[in-house]
Amino acid sequence: MPYGGFEKNMEIVKSKHSIMRFKHFFLAAILVLFLTDTALAADTSKIDTGDTAWVLASTALVMLMIPAVGLFYGGMVRKKNALSTLMFSFAILALISLQWALFGYSLAFGPDVGGFIGNLNWIGLTGVGLAPNADYAATIPALAFMMFQAMFAVITVVLISGAFVERIKFSSFLIFSLLWATLVYDPVAHWVWGTGGWLHNMGTLDFAGGIVVHVSAGVSAVAIALVIGARKGFGKHTMEPHSIPLTVIGAMLLWFGWFGFNGGSAVSSGALATNAFVVTNMGGAAAALAWMILSWYHKRPSVLGTVTGGVVGLAAVTPASGFVTPMAAIAIGAVAAVISYYAMLFRMKRNVDESLDVWACHGIGGAWGAIATGLFATTLVNPAGANGLLYGGSSLLTTQIIAVAVTWVYAFVVTYVLAKVIDATMGLRVRDEEEDVGLDISQHAERAYA
């Protein structure tokens, strides 16, 4: 046989193999869809419509927080980077929603593997249907719980974006976000919330994500900021927020959405959700007022500072919201404002350009809130929780400190290594001339304002 004919036959064989591989992939995809459809047809008799309605409404409230972060951050950057900052929130809503449905949810909440991660039994939402999952939410569809948790995964990644605004390549941002959600968020969520997770088994209390969301995001923010470096002119030129009113609107929407963030974590519409709802407001209010007084003491009652304080208080009360009383929430919020305020000043003195203070607000605020849970938690609020030190509990405080410390170390190390690898392979930063003109033009070819 002539060589050309042999080569042609080999191409036909390769083509047939490719077709066969595609058929196998297609059949596997059909099987996944079939199994998911089977789950949809499962028994739904134990569903409580009131609980389901509250969780679905809470899911929508948390989703609103995602563009709210974009507005909150977007007002604090310079005009030439406003669209870029808003784009972070919208792009991550799309990207991590798909990651969560395809495999992230299974890694975080799927059947346990050694206390560290979930397996891939629920890949493509296989087996996650309309019937409740008694391990996580016995009175609502498993799909409702999945979707509620999807919004948590999305907003955690969005929070980190405040660390590297005005200088990151959009392509690198997407790759980092996808890998970070898979390598940091999903494992930590499983440790704390997953059935079989090792911190969960140890008795860690994190009602709505002080550790899983705020600590992991805050610590990761400072890690990637150290790798990507400071903005051009940082410390030499003034980098004023271009629209504080936009930031205020974002903060107010965040506060509004936080009622679903914390209240929805009760996965029911009863007394526990009510408590979480109330303490959320008290924690945010106490921190906003404390921050306002601090800024007034040092100079003037800053608008930007006051709304930042409100967000700090909301972050701090998040892990405690299902375990503490309203008066305890006031204490948690007020102390959080003081700690985060001086953490921000410390960051400035160290000349670290963690641009929008994700670490000071969420990392420090969330860590304090988680530790404070070990002080103020009481089974009078939640019998499924535990008593903190002030209510006679002797071990919860230690457990909370261990959980916070482990999450700090894991999130920082993995994020730092991940950022280094991306920087070495595709580069994290835009070029100098792209940073000068602004990311709106250089990355998206658009302007926020004519």
Secondary structure as GFF3:
##gff-version 3
##sequence-region A 1 450
A	DSSP	alpha_helix	3	40	.	.	.	ID=ss1
A	DSSP	alpha_helix	49	74	.	.	.	ID=ss2
A	DSSP	three_ten_helix	79	81	.	.	.	ID=ss3
A	DSSP	alpha_helix	82	99	.	.	.	ID=ss4
A	DSSP	pi_helix	100	104	.	.	.	ID=ss5
A	DSSP	alpha_helix	105	109	.	.	.	ID=ss6
A	DSSP	beta_strand	112	113	.	.	.	ID=ss7
A	DSSP	beta_strand	117	118	.	.	.	ID=ss8
A	DSSP	three_ten_helix	123	125	.	.	.	ID=ss9
A	DSSP	alpha_helix	142	160	.	.	.	ID=ss10
A	DSSP	three_ten_helix	161	163	.	.	.	ID=ss11
A	DSSP	alpha_helix	170	180	.	.	.	ID=ss12
A	DSSP	pi_helix	181	185	.	.	.	ID=ss13
A	DSSP	alpha_helix	186	193	.	.	.	ID=ss14
A	DSSP	alpha_helix	198	202	.	.	.	ID=ss15
A	DSSP	pi_helix	210	215	.	.	.	ID=ss16
A	DSSP	alpha_helix	216	228	.	.	.	ID=ss17
A	DSSP	alpha_helix	244	263	.	.	.	ID=ss18
A	DSSP	three_ten_helix	264	266	.	.	.	ID=ss19
A	DSSP	alpha_helix	271	298	.	.	.	ID=ss20
A	DSSP	alpha_helix	303	317	.	.	.	ID=ss21
A	DSSP	alpha_helix	326	349	.	.	.	ID=ss22
A	DSSP	alpha_helix	358	358	.	.	.	ID=ss23
A	DSSP	pi_helix	359	364	.	.	.	ID=ss24
A	DSSP	alpha_helix	365	376	.	.	.	ID=ss25
A	DSSP	three_ten_helix	389	391	.	.	.	ID=ss26
A	DSSP	alpha_helix	396	425	.	.	.	ID=ss27
A	DSSP	alpha_helix	432	437	.	.	.	ID=ss28
A	DSSP	alpha_helix	439	444	.	.	.	ID=ss29
###
